[in-house]
Amino acid sequence: MSTTPTQQDTPTAQTETGAETGWQVDDRCMNCNIARAYAPGMITFAEGGRYGGLSKVTRQPETAADEEKMYLAAHACPTRSVHPPTGPLTADSDPYPVALDDAQTVYLCGHASPQTYGATSYLLRRPDGTAMMIDTPRWRPALARRYEQKVGKVTDVLITHLDHVAHARRYADAFRARLWIHEGDLHSLPDADHVIRGTEPVEIGPGVTAHPFPGHTEGSTLFVADDTFCFTGDAFFWSNGQQALEVAHSVVYDSIETLAESVARGAEELTFEWVLPGHGDFHHLPAEEMRERMRGLGRRTATYPAEPVDYGAVRY
């Protein structure tokens, strides 16, 4: 979902009351959903929840855990629109990379880029002490060093689809890692090192498989690790609003019919417990329940008509 926001020279802070006190979200917000996902119940939709509108702070943090979530949101926000009451963000408040699961297998990278419309990126630790990066955060050499210091040598950079490629080559070169993309989206990353072809699964490394999943784009690809973690890009996501798996039915660049077929096939062929999207919320369920949720999503997606692209209609 690549769109470049309009940056304003003098951002205006927004809270529920409009008062410039406490935590704030300024009006550079691009409605990418990442801050709402990381600080749920505190950062929420602005009125209408439309693309180009604002998120807002509707509840100030009340506990130390709340405060940690707000800093997660602030250091992930692609437009740096989330501000603490103490003033500008400082490096010592940056929590990233931060483990998502108890086993510390998957880490959130934070530092989303406006060039990927604020997509979430991940680090996947492997048993041999190496790691893989799935999609990429904003490019900073210091971040590349920081990630490897935390999770180990990054051997592969895996790109889920064409509009998450912005910083891929730089990270791959910094890590001296292999860079992967599907042939359907190769025109967006012609210097990729490894090209996934066709529709059959491809082993990326022990326990990690690429599953071509066309629909959102022709080359959309899921990466599934250990039958547990499913990195979905923009193919599907968990919607907190719907309390269900969902597709961005109004943001489809290839074919909604093809996406419905991919979801239906994936419901039978894929086993995973975590849905880890680029946009939307991540979520954990037992594998069999996740399979049933996928089947339900497949049935719903088959009823969605083709329609013009409308970011504001995404059901986060």
C-alpha positions in Angstrom: 0.0 0.0 0.0 2.5 2.6 -1.1 1.5 6.2 -0.8 3.7 9.2 0.2 2.0 11.4 2.7 2.1 15.2 2.5 4.4 16.4 5.2 3.6 19.7 6.9 6.3 22.0 8.2 4.6 22.7 11.5 2.6 19.7 12.6 -0.3 20.2 15.0 -0.8 17.9 17.9 -4.1 16.1 18.3 -5.7 14.6 21.4 -9.3 13.7 22.2 -9.9 17.2 23.6 -7.5 19.1 21.4 -5.4 20.1 24.4 -1.7 20.0 23.8 -0.9 18.0 27.0 0.2 14.5 27.6 0.9 12.1 24.7 -0.1 13.5 21.3 -0.5 12.6 17.6 0.2 15.4 15.2 -1.5 16.0 11.9 1.2 14.5 9.7 -0.5 11.1 10.5 -1.0 9.0 7.4 -3.5 6.6 8.9 -1.3 3.6 8.3 -2.6 1.8 11.5 0.8 0.9 13.0 0.4 3.2 16.1 -3.1 1.9 16.7 -1.9 -1.7 16.5 0.9 -1.1 19.0 -1.0 1.1 21.5 -4.5 -0.2 21.3 -7.1 1.6 23.3 -4.9 4.6 23.7 -4.3 5.6 20.1 -7.4 5.1 18.0 -9.1 6.2 14.8 -9.9 9.9 14.3 -13.5 10.6 13.4 -14.4 8.6 10.3 -11.2 6.6 10.2 -10.6 7.6 6.6 -7.3 7.4 4.7 -5.6 10.8 5.0 -7.3 11.4 8.4 -5.7 11.3 11.8 -5.2 8.9 14.6 -5.6 10.4 18.0 -4.8 9.8 21.6 -8.1 8.9 23.3 -6.6 7.7 26.6 -3.3 8.6 28.3 -1.2 5.7 29.6 -2.0 4.7 33.1 0.6 2.0 33.9 4.2 1.3 33.0 3.0 -1.3 30.5 0.9 1.4 28.8 3.8 3.7 28.7 5.9 1.0 27.0 3.2 0.5 24.3 3.2 4.3 23.6 6.9 4.3 23.0 6.5 1.2 20.7 4.0 3.2 18.7 6.1 6.4 18.7 9.3 4.7 17.5 7.4 2.7 14.9 5.3 5.6 13.4 6.6 6.4 9.9 5.8 10.1 10.1 7.1 10.4 13.7 3.7 11.8 14.6 3.4 10.3 18.1 4.9 12.5 20.8 5.5 11.9 24.5 4.7 14.7 27.0 8.5 15.1 27.7 9.2 16.5 24.2 11.1 15.0 21.3 11.8 11.3 21.2 15.2 10.3 22.4 17.4 7.4 21.4 17.4 5.9 24.9 13.6 5.5 24.7 13.8 3.4 21.6 12.8 -0.3 22.4 13.5 -1.9 19.0 14.0 -4.6 18.1 11.5 -6.1 20.5 10.4 -9.7 20.8 6.8 -10.5 19.9 6.5 -14.0 21.2 7.6 -15.6 24.4 10.2 -17.8 22.7 11.8 -14.7 21.2 11.7 -16.1 17.7 10.1 -13.1 16.0 11.0 -9.4 16.6 9.3 -6.2 15.6 11.7 -3.9 13.8 9.8 -0.7 14.5 10.9 2.4 12.5 8.4 2.0 9.7 9.1 3.9 6.5 6.7 6.3 4.8 8.0 4.8 1.5 6.3 1.5 2.4 3.2 3.3 3.8 4.3 2.4 7.3 4.5 -1.3 6.8 5.5 -3.5 9.8 8.8 -5.4 9.3 10.0 -8.3 11.2 13.2 -10.2 12.2 13.0 -14.0 12.4 15.6 -15.8 14.5 16.7 -19.2 13.5 18.0 -22.1 15.7 21.5 -21.8 14.2 21.9 -18.2 15.6 21.2 -16.5 12.3 18.1 -14.4 11.4 16.0 -13.3 8.4 14.4 -9.9 7.8 10.8 -9.9 6.4 10.1 -6.6 4.6 12.2 -3.6 5.8 12.0 -0.6 8.1 13.3 2.8 7.2 16.9 2.7 6.1 19.5 3.7 8.8 23.0 2.1 9.0 22.8 2.3 12.8 19.5 0.2 12.7 21.1 -2.5 10.5 23.9 -2.8 13.1 21.5 -2.7 16.0 19.3 -5.5 14.5 22.3 -7.9 14.0 23.6 -7.1 17.5 20.3 -8.2 18.9 19.3 -11.2 16.8 22.4 -12.4 15.0 23.7 -12.5 11.5 20.9 -11.7 9.0 21.3 -14.1 6.1 18.2 -13.3 4.0 15.9 -10.4 3.3 12.4 -11.6 2.2 10.1 -9.2 0.4 6.4 -10.0 0.5 5.4 -7.8 -2.5 6.2 -4.9 -4.7 5.4 -1.9 -2.5 7.5 -3.0 0.4 10.8 -3.0 -1.6 11.9 0.6 -0.7 14.9 -0.2 1.4 15.5 -3.8 0.5 18.7 -3.5 -1.4 20.3 -1.3 1.2 19.6 -3.7 4.0 20.6 -6.8 2.0 23.9 -5.2 1.1 24.5 -4.0 4.7 23.8 -7.5 6.0 25.5 -9.2 3.0 22.3 -11.1 2.8 20.4 -12.8 0.0 17.4 -10.7 -1.3 14.2 -12.6 -2.3 11.1 -11.6 -4.3 8.6 -13.3 -6.5 8.9 -13.0 -10.3 5.4 -11.4 -10.5 6.8 -8.4 -8.7 10.4 -8.5 -9.9 9.9 -5.3 -12.0 9.9 -3.5 -8.6 13.2 -5.1 -7.5 15.1 -6.2 -10.6 18.4 -6.6 -8.8 17.0 -9.2 -6.4 19.4 -12.1 -5.7 16.9 -14.9 -5.7 13.6 -15.0 -7.6 10.7 -17.2 -6.5 8.9 -18.5 -9.6 5.6 -20.1 -10.3 3.0 -21.0 -7.7 4.6 -23.9 -5.8 6.2 -23.4 -2.3 9.9 -22.7 -2.2 12.2 -23.5 0.7 14.1 -20.4 1.8 16.0 -22.2 4.6 15.4 -24.9 7.2 11.8 -24.5 8.5 11.1 -21.4 6.3 9.0 -21.7 3.2 7.8 -19.1 0.6 4.2 -19.6 -0.5 3.2 -17.6 -3.6 -0.1 -16.0 -2.8 -1.2 -13.8 -5.8 -4.1 -11.4 -5.5 -3.1 -8.2 -3.7 -0.3 -8.1 -6.3 0.7 -10.6 -8.9 3.8 -11.5 -6.9 2.5 -11.4 -3.4 4.2 -14.1 -1.3 3.7 -15.4 2.2 6.6 -16.6 4.3 5.8 -19.4 6.8 8.3 -20.4 9.5 8.1 -23.6 11.6 4.3 -24.0 10.8 3.9 -21.3 13.4 4.6 -17.8 12.0 3.0 -16.5 8.8 4.3 -13.3 7.4 1.6 -12.1 5.1 2.6 -8.7 3.7 -0.6 -7.1 2.6 -2.3 -10.4 1.5 -4.4 -10.6 4.7 -4.3 -9.4 8.3 -6.1 -9.6 11.7 -8.8 -6.9 12.0 -9.3 -5.7 15.6 -12.4 -3.9 14.4 -13.9 -7.0 12.9 -12.3 -9.5 15.3 -11.5 -11.7 12.3 -9.0 -12.3 9.6 -9.5 -9.9 6.7 -8.2 -8.9 3.3 -7.8 -5.3 2.2 -10.6 -5.8 -0.4 -10.5 -2.2 -1.5 -6.7 -2.2 -2.1 -6.2 -4.9 -4.7 -3.7 -4.3 -7.6 -4.0 -7.7 -9.2 -7.4 -9.4 -8.8 -9.9 -9.9 -6.0 -10.9 -13.2 -7.6 -7.3 -14.4 -7.6 -6.9 -13.3 -4.0 -10.1 -15.3 -3.0 -8.6 -18.4 -4.7 -5.3 -17.9 -2.8 -7.1 -17.6 0.5 -9.2 -20.7 -0.1 -6.1 -22.7 -1.1 -4.1 -21.4 1.8 -6.8 -22.4 4.3 -6.2 -26.0 3.3 -2.4 -25.9 2.6 -1.0 -23.7 5.3 -0.5 -24.4 9.0 0.4 -21.4 11.3 -0.6 -19.8 14.6 0.6 -16.2 14.2 -0.6 -13.9 11.4 2.0 -11.2 11.0 1.0 -8.7 8.3 2.6 -5.6 6.9 -0.6 -3.6 7.6 -3.3 -4.4 10.1 -2.9 -6.2 13.4 -0.9 -9.3 14.2 -2.7 -12.0 16.2 -2.1 -15.5 17.7 -4.5 -18.4 17.7 -4.2 -22.2 17.8 -3.4 -23.6 14.4 -6.8 -25.3 13.9 -8.7 -22.2 14.9 -6.5 -20.2 12.5 -7.4 -22.6 9.7 -11.1 -22.2 10.4 -10.7 -18.5 10.4 -8.9 -18.8 7.0 -11.7 -20.8 5.6 -14.2 -18.2 6.7 -12.1 -15.5 5.1 -12.0 -17.5 1.9 -15.8 -17.7 1.8 -16.1 -13.9 2.5 -13.5 -12.9 0.0 -15.2 -14.8 -2.8 -18.2 -12.5 -2.3 -16.2 -9.2 -2.6 -16.6 -7.4 -5.9 -13.8 -5.8 -7.8 -13.8 -2.1 -6.9 -11.6 1.0 -7.3 -8.7 1.4 -4.9 -9.8 3.1 -1.7 -7.4 3.1 1.2 -10.0 4.5 3.5 -12.3 1.5 3.2 -9.8 -1.0 4.7 -11.4 -2.6 7.7 -8.5 -2.4 10.3 
